[in-house]
């Protein structure tokens, strides 16, 4: 496919990098010659220096032959205008990044009236990821599938854990109806089979229903809550997070030094405690109860501040720490550190866009991709697929099918129920299948399933 990306910042770069790996023809537009030079030197893309909302600039990109335009500049208004201009020039599919909370409330109107295919809001989706992690503080990452019919959690196996030494073939009898769909051991990432034995230090991604995941966590170790949560940083992510948690039993104390951001949160969420101070100061954190907090969330605009404050929270005894990091190279440097719940807005946005692109490619396939998440440094994808009548192997027991060695059918949502499949289970039209794979570019269920 031929795709134009307007904006060469972190989000635009991340999206371009992933789509190039999936063999799409990419054109990147940005007003900054420096950013254009950087992306041109590192990725196999065509580039244009210019205003992505300008008619002449977009005309230079030959939009009549473009399948999709993705506008992810730093300005919402520019993104919307770029998409609107592209539509007038003949582009059928357009995606706009919209971060402003007031604009985002009008997302449905914007999609319909401006002809947008999709709006993405990395900050709102980052807040959603953080709120899911706070529901399961024992997990490093938490994702929901099929309208929360299935949950995916990532945990690290501690020394002496009930999981240490367990053979996967015995997991269900010992830990309940859950499935380990991916493993990271040291630097190796793979899809395990039944003869795999879990060891201390392994990172596991586990899928099951909400009820069974809850039960699993209680069996694995001491569950703790995140009722008293301190948030360092009062920007857009915190605004969305407060809105998502306002009616839960999780209380937020926000520490932010910018008075205007403090006032905005206070006005919108009177129940949230807001402290106008520097959250990167250990004295301030001590005064505000860091040592008795259940969780600490660092979402300031500075990666270094987030990392340092998170490390201090861990040293103060906080059991659950969530850290927002924008730069990928910083995440790589922390890969073996204690900060295991790291969220990256650009990666979250990229997942949404790649899912949409694959759905465009697969308009007439046997299954459509409804959700997609990266895990383990983007080496594994978890896909939610809706099965249709074109799937050739409906009603055939899984034991009679050959599933690719680099993939696993992790769960089947049938008639609203989450099933951890055995060899006797079948896939039917209308089912939702949760699939984990280390293969890039999977479009349909048929890509990884065939008869023996």
Secondary structure, 3 states (H helix, E strand, C coil): CEEEEECCCHHHHHHHHHHHHCCCEEEEEECCHHHHHHHHHHCCCEEEECCCCCHHHHHHCCHHHCCEEEECCCCHHHHHHHHHHHHHCCCCEEEEECCCHHHHHCHHHHHHHCCCCEEECHHHHHHHHHHHHHHCCCCCEEEEECCCCEEEEEEECCCCCCCCCCEHHHHHHHHCCCEEEEEEECCEEECCCCCCECCCCCEEEEEECHHHHHHHHHHHCCCCCCCEEEEECCCHHHHHHHHHHCCCCCEEEEEECCHHHHHHHHHHCCCCEEEECCCCCHHHHHHCCHHHCCEEEECCCCHHHHHHHHHHHHHCCCCEEEEECCCHHHHHHCCCCCCCEEECHHHHHHHHHHHHHHHHHCCCCCEEEEEEEEECCCCEEEEEEEECCCCCCCCCCHHHEEECCCEEEEEEEECCEEECCCCCCCCCCCCEEEEEECCCCCCCHHHCEEEC
